[in-house]
Amino acid sequence: MNILNKARDYREEENRLKWEGTFEEYLEIVKERPEVAQTAHSRVYHMIKSSGVTEKDDKKMFHFFGEGIFGLETAIERLVEEYFHPAAKRLDVRKRILLLMGPVSGGKSTIVSMLKRGLEQYSRTEEGAVYAIKGCPMHEDPLHLIPQHLREDFYEEYGIRIEGSLSPLNTMRLEQEYGGRIEDVKVERIFFSEDKRVGIGTFSPSDPKSQDIADLTGSIDFSTIAEYGSESDPRAYRFDGELNKANRGMMEFQEILKSDEKFLWHLLSLTQEGNFKAGRFALISADELIVAHTNESEYRSFIANKKNEALHSRIIVMPIPYNLRVSQEERIYEKMIKESDIADVHVAPHALRAAAIFSILTRLKESKKQGIDLVKKMRLYDGESVEGFNQVDTEELKKEFQDEGMSGIDPRYVINRISSTIIRKEVPSINALDVLRSLKDGLDQHPSISKDDLEKYMNYIAVARREYDEIAKKEVQKAFVYSYEESAKTLMDNYLDNVEAYCNKNKLRDPLTGEEMSPDEKLMRSIEEQIGISENAKKAFREEILIRLSAYARKGKRFDYNSHERLREAIQKKLFADLKDVVKITTSSKTPDESQLKKINEVIARLIDEHGYNSVSANELLRYVGSLLNR
């Protein structure tokens, strides 16, 4: 019954939000809350901003897109700041069709869908409230009732500019139903809904020979001509085209560049002049955002055609490339899996990461900068530290190719291959090797991969496998080290004692003999080398550790195994290097003895409890790492 209660609450909330009154009463609302009279572009911009904005390193993160779009922060920031923001300020960009251009499955449709769903929700809030002339099929702006000769006075009093003219239907209704008294015209609050065709429309082109322009602008209702006597009577016209219904909100124009010219010219008139022609009427005003999407090859063909030159300057193109960050690509796969019927299948940790590494490598371009290969570039893009490179280098790399991310493997292909792996394997668990194998097997069936690309992509599968091998070893390393937790702590304390003595130029006392001895350089270096600390950098690293130790002491805290991430990693690696033989024997023994079996069970329990594996994937991981170590 819980779902029915929620449905009831939703209905009650909608009834509570409803409002109906006269135009005179509506003007009181406008005086109190001028935002109710904002333009469609302004409404979209403020809707995006209302979800919150985080500024970091001169970059803006718009929370509105946070849970639906991953890894496209730069493209989103450009979209909002270069289109929606100036359009909200009534600058000329609002008179352009917004065209999202990018590769398949890159997020264009998702962005449009999020804007639609967002507008539906936003129109139910106080700041996003929308009011319209009651009974108008186009949900017309009530302020169109203000005559042209009074609009300057209205601006002086209310500070709101009115654009557009009263539609033919409402002009007739004003005279016939209200005797010209604009103050008595009924106004109501409306709620955007794509399903109910209120404020949100979608147009998809079909066969140009059969598709009628009425799909966009509405059509004559011939059954009413006998009643009203003329085709030019607005009551004989059905204002039910997508442009009519999307008024005050937004219209998505799917596959815009495949449309017949007559459809595009209507859009140009609407975006440029704020009106369109329908039937035997004067121009009809409409205020709506027109957003379309296409892929790069179609766009290139479009601009190559001289006939389309007039359209070029009326379209603003926003590139939407593929995501280029491994961690964000993982989130895309997780989201797609959650939305599918395979959500109940156990996907072992790092399986999606291995797939993401492969996908990102196919989208990156080889840099001309010295010392940068694709793997280093991939890591820098994902915010990892790479020795010898910094944030400035990363920003320079991003500027090297304007079209980076406009080609490569798309997320849908990866999810399709994961799905086929699950179906073929018929087990409740898949791992990274299963996924990489399936990606490899499907490449020669991919319709858009050339022979040259196929060879490159096969190599990227091998690179992703090597990256996963390192991840797998680290994973088992952590689980084994935790089983030897006391050993790790002892090793760390020993290292810290030696570092303290080294930095303070002191001697250490042997706990057994009591003799004084110099700090153990060999021990310190054996640990520091695990994380690439060079001979020249050791002094600075040790001093940094000592400063951290002192800071903890001042605050009355104990510096422990988890207090310094890089040192913890070094201790783990050192301990694992010392334990490698034990791991080899334990993981590869076909008939483990009692102590080995106990150790295996401890590690498997650790992998399940703390690392997200199930018993099948944990056992598979141990066997695989054992085989790696025995090579």
C-alpha positions in Angstrom: 0.0 0.0 0.0 3.0 2.3 0.4 3.1 3.1 -3.4 -0.6 3.9 -3.4 -0.1 6.3 -0.5 2.7 8.0 -2.4 0.4 8.3 -5.4 -2.3 9.8 -3.2 0.2 12.2 -1.7 1.4 13.3 -5.1 -2.2 14.0 -6.2 -2.9 16.0 -3.1 0.3 18.0 -3.6 -0.7 18.8 -7.1 -4.1 20.0 -6.0 -2.5 22.1 -3.3 -0.2 23.7 -5.9 -3.1 24.5 -8.3 -4.1 28.2 -8.6 -6.7 30.0 -10.6 -7.6 33.6 -10.7 -8.1 36.7 -12.8 -5.4 38.6 -14.7 -5.6 41.3 -12.2 -4.8 38.8 -9.4 -2.0 37.4 -11.5 -0.4 40.8 -11.7 -0.2 40.9 -7.9 1.8 37.6 -8.0 4.1 39.1 -10.7 4.7 42.2 -8.5 5.6 39.9 -5.6 7.6 37.3 -7.6 8.8 38.7 -10.9 10.5 35.3 -11.7 7.1 33.8 -12.7 7.3 36.0 -15.8 10.8 34.9 -16.9 11.5 33.6 -20.4 11.8 29.9 -21.3 15.6 30.2 -21.5 15.9 32.0 -18.2 13.7 29.3 -16.6 16.0 26.5 -17.8 19.1 28.4 -16.6 17.7 29.1 -13.1 16.4 25.5 -12.9 20.0 24.3 -13.5 21.5 26.8 -11.0 18.9 25.9 -8.3 20.4 22.5 -7.8 23.7 24.1 -6.7 27.0 25.0 -8.3 30.5 24.1 -6.9 33.4 26.2 -8.0 36.9 24.7 -7.9 40.1 25.7 -9.8 38.2 28.2 -11.9 35.8 25.5 -13.0 32.1 25.2 -12.2 30.3 21.9 -11.4 26.6 22.0 -11.9 24.9 19.6 -9.5 21.8 19.4 -11.7 23.7 17.0 -14.0 25.6 15.2 -11.2 23.8 11.9 -11.1 23.1 11.5 -14.8 26.1 12.7 -16.7 29.6 11.6 -15.8 33.0 13.0 -16.9 31.6 15.8 -19.1 32.0 18.7 -16.6 33.9 20.9 -19.1 31.2 20.3 -21.9 28.4 21.0 -19.4 30.1 24.1 -18.1 30.4 25.4 -21.6 26.8 24.6 -22.4 25.5 26.4 -19.3 27.9 29.4 -19.3 28.1 30.0 -23.1 24.5 29.3 -24.0 22.0 29.2 -21.2 23.5 32.0 -19.1 23.6 34.6 -21.9 20.3 33.4 -23.3 18.7 33.9 -19.8 20.0 37.5 -20.0 18.1 38.0 -23.3 21.3 38.2 -25.3 21.3 37.1 -28.9 22.3 33.5 -28.4 18.7 32.7 -27.3 17.7 33.3 -30.9 19.7 30.3 -32.0 18.8 26.6 -32.2 20.9 24.7 -29.7 22.6 21.7 -31.4 24.3 19.1 -29.3 26.9 17.4 -31.5 28.8 14.3 -30.4 29.4 10.6 -30.9 26.8 7.9 -30.4 26.0 7.1 -26.7 28.0 10.1 -25.6 25.3 11.6 -23.4 23.4 14.0 -25.8 20.0 12.4 -25.3 20.6 12.0 -21.6 21.3 15.8 -21.3 18.0 16.6 -23.2 16.1 14.1 -21.1 17.4 15.5 -17.9 16.4 19.1 -19.0 12.9 17.8 -19.7 12.5 15.9 -16.4 14.1 18.8 -14.6 11.6 21.3 -16.1 8.7 19.1 -15.1 9.9 19.1 -11.4 10.9 22.7 -11.5 7.4 23.9 -12.6 6.1 22.3 -9.4 8.3 24.5 -7.2 7.6 28.1 -6.0 10.6 29.6 -7.9 9.8 27.6 -11.1 6.0 28.3 -11.1 4.5 29.0 -14.6 1.1 30.7 -15.2 -0.9 30.7 -18.4 -4.2 32.0 -19.9 -6.8 29.4 -18.9 -8.1 27.3 -21.7 -5.4 28.2 -24.1 -4.0 25.2 -26.0 -0.6 26.9 -26.2 -0.5 27.8 -22.5 0.1 31.4 -23.5 1.9 33.9 -21.3 -0.8 36.1 -19.6 1.4 39.2 -20.1 0.6 39.1 -23.8 -2.8 40.6 -22.8 -1.0 43.9 -22.1 -1.5 46.0 -25.3 1.6 47.1 -27.2 1.0 50.8 -26.4 1.1 50.1 -22.6 4.2 47.9 -22.5 6.7 50.7 -21.9 4.6 51.8 -18.9 4.4 48.2 -17.7 8.2 47.9 -17.9 8.6 51.1 -15.8 6.2 49.8 -13.2 7.2 46.1 -13.0 10.7 46.0 -14.5 9.6 43.2 -16.9 9.9 43.3 -20.6 7.0 41.7 -22.6 7.8 40.0 -25.9 5.3 38.5 -28.3 1.7 39.2 -29.3 -1.6 37.7 -28.2 -2.4 34.7 -30.2 -5.4 34.8 -32.7 -7.5 32.4 -30.5 -7.0 34.5 -27.3 -7.5 37.7 -29.2 -11.0 36.4 -30.2 -11.7 35.1 -26.7 -10.7 38.4 -25.1 -13.4 40.2 -27.2 -16.1 37.5 -27.2 -15.8 36.1 -23.7 -14.5 39.1 -21.7 -15.7 42.1 -23.7 -12.1 43.3 -24.1 -11.6 43.5 -20.2 -8.1 42.1 -19.8 -8.3 42.3 -16.0 -11.1 39.6 -16.0 -9.3 37.1 -18.2 -8.8 33.8 -16.3 -5.3 32.7 -15.5 -4.2 29.4 -14.1 -1.0 27.8 -12.9 0.3 25.0 -15.2 2.7 22.1 -14.7 5.0 21.1 -17.4 4.6 17.5 -18.6 5.9 15.8 -21.7 3.2 13.0 -21.3 0.4 15.6 -21.2 2.0 17.8 -23.8 2.3 20.8 -21.6 5.4 23.0 -22.1 7.5 20.1 -23.4 7.5 18.7 -26.9 9.4 16.2 -29.0 9.6 16.2 -32.8 11.0 13.3 -34.7 11.3 13.5 -38.5 10.0 10.7 -40.7 9.6 10.3 -44.4 9.7 13.8 -45.9 7.1 12.9 -48.5 4.5 11.8 -46.0 5.3 14.0 -42.9 3.0 17.0 -42.6 4.1 20.5 -41.3 1.0 20.3 -39.1 3.0 18.0 -36.8 4.9 21.2 -35.9 2.4 24.0 -36.2 -1.1 22.4 -35.8 -3.8 21.9 -38.4 -7.3 22.9 -39.4 -10.2 20.9 -37.8 -12.4 20.4 -40.9 -15.3 19.1 -38.8 -15.7 22.6 -37.2 -15.7 24.7 -40.5 -19.4 24.3 -40.9 -19.9 25.6 -37.4 -17.5 28.5 -37.6 -17.9 29.2 -41.3 -14.2 29.8 -42.2 -10.9 28.1 -42.2 -9.4 31.4 -40.9 -11.5 31.3 -37.7 -9.0 30.4 -34.9 -11.6 28.2 -33.3 -11.5 26.0 -36.4 -7.8 25.4 -35.9 -6.2 22.8 -33.7 -3.2 24.3 -32.0 -1.7 20.9 -31.3 1.6 20.9 -33.1 4.8 20.4 -31.2 5.7 24.1 -31.4 2.3 25.0 -29.9 2.5 22.5 -27.1 6.1 23.2 -26.2 5.4 27.0 -25.8 6.8 28.3 -22.5 9.2 25.4 -22.1 11.3 23.4 -24.5 11.1 21.3 -27.6 13.5 18.5 -28.5 14.1 18.2 -32.3 15.4 14.7 -32.9 17.7 14.0 -35.9 17.3 17.6 -36.9 19.7 17.4 -39.9 17.6 14.7 -41.5 14.6 16.9 -41.6 13.1 18.5 -44.7 13.9 22.2 -45.3 10.4 23.4 -44.7 10.5 22.2 -41.1 13.8 23.9 -40.4 12.7 27.3 -41.8 9.8 27.2 -39.3 12.4 26.7 -36.5 14.5 29.6 -37.8 11.5 32.0 -37.7 10.7 30.8 -34.2 14.2 31.2 -32.8 15.1 34.4 -34.6 11.8 36.3 -34.4 10.0 34.5 -31.6 7.1 33.5 -33.8 5.9 31.1 -36.5 3.3 30.9 -39.2 0.3 28.6 -38.8 -2.7 28.3 -41.2 -4.4 31.5 -42.3 -3.4 33.5 -39.3 -1.0 36.3 -38.4 2.3 35.2 -37.0 1.9 33.3 -33.7 4.3 34.1 -30.8 6.0 31.4 -29.0 8.7 31.4 -26.3 10.6 28.1 -26.1 14.0 26.6 -26.2 14.7 24.5 -29.3 17.3 21.8 -28.6 18.5 19.3 -31.2 21.2 16.7 -31.4 23.2 15.0 -34.1 26.5 13.2 -34.7 29.6 14.7 -36.2 29.5 13.1 -39.6 25.9 14.3 -40.2 26.9 17.8 -39.1 29.9 17.9 -41.5 27.7 16.8 -44.4 25.1 19.5 -43.4 27.6 22.4 -43.4 29.2 21.1 -46.6 25.9 21.7 -48.4 25.7 25.3 -49.7 21.9 25.3 -49.5 22.2 25.3 -45.7 24.4 28.3 -45.4 21.6 30.5 -44.0 21.0 28.0 -41.3 24.6 27.8 -40.1 24.6 31.2 -38.4 21.2 30.4 -36.7 22.6 27.3 -35.0 24.8 27.2 -31.9 26.8 23.9 -31.9 27.9 22.5 -28.5 30.3 19.6 -28.8 29.5 16.7 -26.4 32.5 14.4 -26.5 32.9 11.0 -24.8 34.0 11.1 -21.2 37.8 10.7 -20.9 38.2 9.8 -17.2 38.4 6.1 -16.2 36.7 6.7 -12.8 33.7 8.4 -14.4 33.5 5.8 -17.1 33.1 3.2 -14.4 30.1 5.2 -13.0 28.5 5.3 -16.4 28.7 1.4 -16.6 27.4 1.1 -13.0 24.4 3.4 -13.9 23.6 1.4 -17.1 23.9 -1.9 -15.2 21.5 -0.7 -12.5 19.0 0.3 -15.1 19.2 -3.2 -16.8 17.9 -6.7 -16.0 21.5 -7.8 -15.2 21.6 -5.7 -12.0 21.4 -8.8 -9.8 24.5 -10.4 -11.3 27.7 -10.0 -9.2 30.3 -8.0 -11.1 33.6 -8.4 -9.4 35.4 -5.3 -8.3 37.7 -3.7 -11.0 35.9 -5.6 -13.8 34.2 -2.4 -14.9 37.5 -0.5 -14.3 39.3 -2.8 -16.7 36.6 -2.2 -19.3 36.8 1.6 -18.7 40.6 1.6 -19.2 40.1 0.0 -22.6 37.3 2.4 -23.6 39.2 5.5 -22.5 42.4 4.4 -24.4 40.4 4.1 -27.6 39.2 7.7 -27.2 42.5 9.4 -26.5 44.9 10.8 -29.1 48.6 10.2 -28.9 50.3 13.3 -27.5 53.3 14.9 -29.3 54.7 15.9 -25.9 57.8 14.1 -24.9 57.5 11.4 -22.1 53.8 11.1 -22.4 52.2 7.8 -23.5 48.5 7.0 -23.6 48.6 5.3 -20.2 50.2 8.3 -18.5 47.8 10.6 -20.3 44.9 8.5 -19.1 46.1 8.6 -15.5 46.7 12.4 -15.6 43.2 12.9 -17.0 41.7 10.9 -14.2 43.5 13.1 -11.6 46.2 10.6 -10.7 49.7 11.8 -10.0 52.3 10.9 -12.6 56.0 11.5 -11.7 57.4 14.5 -13.7 54.0 16.0 -14.6 51.6 18.4 -12.8 48.2 20.0 -13.2 49.5 22.6 -15.8 50.8 19.7 -18.0 47.3 18.1 -17.8 45.6 21.3 -18.9 48.0 21.7 -21.8 47.3 18.1 -22.9 43.6 18.8 -22.9 44.2 21.8 -25.2 46.4 19.8 -27.6 43.5 18.3 -29.6 40.1 20.1 -29.9 38.3 16.9 -31.1 39.6 14.5 -28.5 36.9 12.3 -27.3 34.8 12.5 -30.5 35.6 9.0 -31.5 36.3 5.6 -29.9 34.4 2.8 -28.2 31.0 3.9 -26.9 29.6 2.8 -23.5 26.7 0.9 -25.0 29.1 -1.5 -26.8 30.7 -2.3 -23.4 27.4 -2.9 -21.7 26.3 -5.1 -24.6 29.5 -7.2 -24.3 29.1 -7.5 -20.5 25.5 -8.6 -21.0 26.6 -11.3 -23.5 29.3 -12.4 -21.1 26.6 -12.9 -18.4 24.2 -14.8 -20.7 27.0 -17.0 -22.1 28.6 -17.8 -18.8 25.3 -18.5 -17.0 26.8 -17.8 -13.6 25.9 -15.2 -11.0 29.4 -13.6 -11.1 31.7 -12.2 -13.8 35.2 -10.8 -13.4 37.6 -8.4 -15.3 39.0 -11.2 -17.5 35.5 -12.3 -18.6 34.7 -8.7 -19.5 38.0 -8.1 -21.4 37.7 -11.4 -23.2 34.1 -10.5 -24.3 35.2 -7.0 -25.4 38.0 -8.6 -27.5 35.7 -11.2 -29.1 33.2 -8.6 -30.1 35.6 -6.2 -31.8 35.6 -7.8 -35.2 31.8 -7.7 -35.2 31.7 -4.0 -34.5 30.4 -2.3 -37.7 32.3 0.9 -37.5 35.8 -0.3 -36.6 38.3 -0.2 -39.4 41.2 -2.8 -39.8 43.7 -0.2 -38.5 41.6 0.6 -35.5 41.0 -3.1 -34.9 44.7 -3.7 -34.5 45.1 -0.7 -32.2 42.1 -1.8 -30.1 43.4 -5.3 -29.7 46.6 -3.7 -28.3 44.5 -1.6 -25.9 42.8 -4.8 -24.6 46.3 -6.1 -23.8 47.2 -2.8 -22.0 44.0 -2.9 -20.0 44.8 -6.5 -19.0 48.3 -5.4 -17.8 46.7 -2.6 -15.8 44.3 -5.1 -14.3 47.1 -7.5 -13.4 48.7 -4.8 -11.3 45.3 -4.0 -9.6 44.7 -7.7 -8.9 48.1 -8.1 -7.3 47.6 -5.0 -5.1 44.1 -6.3 -4.1 45.5 -9.6 -2.9 48.5 -7.8 -1.5 46.2 -5.7 0.7 44.2 -8.7 1.9 47.3 -10.7 2.7 49.0 -7.8 4.5 45.9 -7.3 6.6 46.2 -10.9 7.7 49.7 -9.9 8.8 48.5 -6.7 10.3 50.8 -6.9 13.4 53.8 -7.4 11.1 52.8 -4.3 9.1 52.5 -2.2 12.3 55.8 -3.4 13.6 57.5 -2.6 10.3 56.0 0.8 10.3 57.1 1.6 13.9 60.6 0.4 13.1 60.7 2.7 10.0 59.4 5.7 12.0 62.1 5.1 14.8 64.8 5.1 12.1 63.4 8.2 10.3 63.2 10.2 13.6 66.8 9.3 14.4 68.0 10.1 10.9 66.3 13.6 10.8 67.4 14.5 14.3 70.9 13.1 13.7 70.5 10.8 16.7 71.6 7.2 17.3 69.2 4.3 18.0 69.6 1.9 20.9 69.5 -1.9 20.2 66.6 -3.3 22.3 68.5 -6.5 23.0 72.1 -5.5 23.6 71.6 -1.8 24.5 74.3 -0.8 22.0 74.0 2.5 20.1 73.7 2.2 16.4 73.2 4.4 13.3 69.7 4.5 11.6 69.2 1.5 9.4 69.6 3.1 5.9 69.0 -0.2 4.2 65.7 -0.8 5.9 64.5 2.8 5.2 65.4 2.6 1.5 63.9 -0.9 1.1 60.5 0.7 2.1 60.9 4.0 0.3 61.9 2.4 -3.0 58.5 0.6 -3.1 56.8 3.9 -3.9 59.5 5.3 -6.2 61.2 7.7 -3.7 64.6 8.4 -5.3 67.9 8.7 -3.4 67.8 12.5 -4.0 64.2 12.7 -2.7 64.6 10.5 0.4 65.6 13.4 2.8 62.6 15.5 1.8 60.2 12.5 2.2 61.6 11.6 5.6 61.3 15.2 6.8 57.7 15.3 5.6 57.0 12.2 7.6 58.6 13.7 10.7 56.5 16.9 10.3 53.4 14.8 10.1 54.5 12.9 13.2 55.0 16.2 15.1 51.6 17.6 14.0 49.9 14.5 15.3 51.8 14.7 18.6 50.8 18.3 19.1 47.1 17.5 18.7 47.5 14.5 21.1 46.8 12.0 18.3 48.7 8.8 17.6 50.4 8.5 14.2 49.4 5.0 13.1 49.3 2.7 10.1 46.6 4.7 8.3 47.9 8.3 9.0 50.0 8.6 5.8 48.6 7.1 2.6 51.9 6.9 0.6 53.8 5.4 3.6 51.0 2.9 4.2 51.3 1.9 0.5 55.1 1.5 0.8 54.8 -0.7 3.9 52.2 -2.9 2.2 54.3 -3.3 -0.9 57.4 -4.1 1.2 55.6 -6.6 3.3 54.0 -8.1 0.2 57.4 -8.4 -1.4 58.6 -10.2 1.7 55.5 -12.4 1.7 55.5 -13.0 -2.1 56.8 -16.6 -1.7 54.1 -17.3 0.9 51.4 -15.9 -1.4 52.8 -18.0 -4.3 52.7 -21.2 -2.3 49.3 -20.5 -0.7 47.4 -19.4 -3.9 48.9 -22.0 -6.3 49.0 -25.1 -4.1 46.5 -27.7 -5.3 46.5 -29.5 -1.9 47.1 -26.7 0.6 48.1 -27.8 4.1 46.1 -26.8 7.2 48.0 -23.5 7.8 47.8 -22.6 4.1 44.1 -23.3 4.0 43.6 -21.1 7.1 45.5 -18.3 5.4 43.5 -18.7 2.2 40.2 -18.6 4.1 41.3 -15.5 6.0 42.2 -13.7 2.8 38.9 -14.7 1.1 36.9 -13.5 4.1 38.8 -10.2 3.9 38.1 -9.9 0.2 34.4 -10.6 0.7 33.9 -8.4 3.8 36.0 -5.4 2.9 36.7 -5.4 -0.8 33.3 -6.2 -2.4 33.9 -9.7 -3.7 31.7 -12.8 -3.4 33.1 -16.2 -2.7 33.3 -17.1 -6.4 35.1 -13.9 -7.6 37.4 -14.0 -4.5 38.5 -17.5 -5.3 39.0 -16.7 -9.0 41.1 -13.6 -8.0 43.4 -15.7 -5.7 43.9 -18.4 -8.4 44.7 -15.7 -11.0 47.2 -13.8 -8.9 48.8 -17.1 -7.9 49.3 -17.8 -11.6 50.7 -14.3 -12.2 53.2 -14.7 -9.4 54.3 -18.1 -10.6 55.1 -16.9 -14.1 
